[in-house]
Amino acid sequence: MKKYDITKAVTLKKGVYKLNDEANFNYQLNRVINWDGGRLEDIEKVAGKIYNSADWKRELIALGDQAMKEERTDNAIAYYRMSEFFMYDGDPDKKLYYEKATKLFYEYYADFFEGENPRIQKFDVPFENVKLPVMHVVPEGKCKGTILLHGGNDSYFEEFLFTVLYMQEQGFEVYMFEGPGQGGVMRLQGMHFTHEWEKPVKAILDFCHLDDVTIVGISLGGYLAPRAAAFDKRITKVVAWSIFPCFQDVLVSGLSASTQRAFHTLMKLHARTLMNIVFKKKAKKSPIIDWGIKHGCYAYEAKDPYAYAKKLKLYDIEPVADKITQDMLILGATKDHFIDYHLIGKEINMLKNVKSLTFRLFTEKEEAENHCNVGNGKLAIDEILSWICRMN
């Protein structure tokens, strides 16, 4: 296999594409292109054929197979990796294609990790009964700061490779890690999510002897990173790369005000049977909701949809908000299909003890209007890095 040329300049893709009528399929297809190494021309050919999880799996695997035949390994990695995204937990192909993509990734990008002085140092940090994988890069010349980077609800460790390399090029030392519920920590080692994110973060900070760190949490990391900062003052700056005051609120943020009120009332009344019936009806009408509920139950170790929705209330900044005393940056997006950006008001009102608070809302005109600004990741990263420099 031909390896990636590590002397090439780091480039971050830009663009927002209308590829599928279902919002989450459309978003994840954009993610395949902009973050994972896919090609627009490939995705455009199959996007219209995807209506459910089975379609997604079939089309992405076929794209991966075709890319491998044509020796386009970077594209194949993207398609194999994301093919397992919408597979149901328990499908044996889920683990198979995760491992296939990961193996290809480390073979293709091997020159970043190998040699006497590799550009990226990779190691594991012991945590409870698992090992948390870490990638570490050091900039050439003067270091502008140390960043601890992690993903969120459905992140893959490897998809942020070029994000890390770009940050390094801009003068930052970066530690990126995968925690409970993410990537191989869940898929291969079996550790599911915890809302107590300060625990894996403490393990990383202790092991790497870190201090004066900026923590950057992507997507659900918008809750996880501030949560960790509330308990560990070695973290001096916090970046929430997504508005995320409470996961339970995020879950229903796209619904009407009356439906949201009904949801919260039923949850307060512990109406398990009725809530499960409602979730089941919703799932019958929508393959994507069916997958989302079942995957959520798996990832958060909940026995039914009601238990899943209840668990998401644990992922709430409010109980620890008064303990967050650092400088904080929150990034939002005007057309985020997961999170109504108007939730920022609720989040700001919680954060009464922060040293400073900056909110940046990205828009359609910037091609950064979607979740985690996938359409223009470079713009978001530049915002984060310039903010860190301003706060220093």
Secondary structure, DSSP 4 states (H G I P E B T S, - for coil): -PPP-TTSPP---B------SSHHHHHHHHHHHHTS---HHHHHHHGGG-SSHHHHHHHHHHHHHHHHHTT-HHHHHHHHHHHTTTSPTT-HHHHHHHHHHHHHHHHHTHHHH-SSS-SSEEEEEEETTEEEEEEEE--SSS---EEEEE--TT--GGGGHHHHHHHHHTT-EEEEE--TTSHHHHHTT-----S-THHHHHHHHHHHT--SEEEEEETTHHHHHHHHHHH-TTEEEEEEES--SBHHHHHHTTS-HHHHHHHHHHHHTT-HHHHHHHHHHHHHH-HHHHHHHHHHHHHTT-SSHHHHHHHGGGSBSGGGGGG--SEEEEEEETT-SSS-GGGHHHHHHH-TT-SEEEEEEE-GGGT--SGGGTTBHHHHHHHHHHHHHHH-
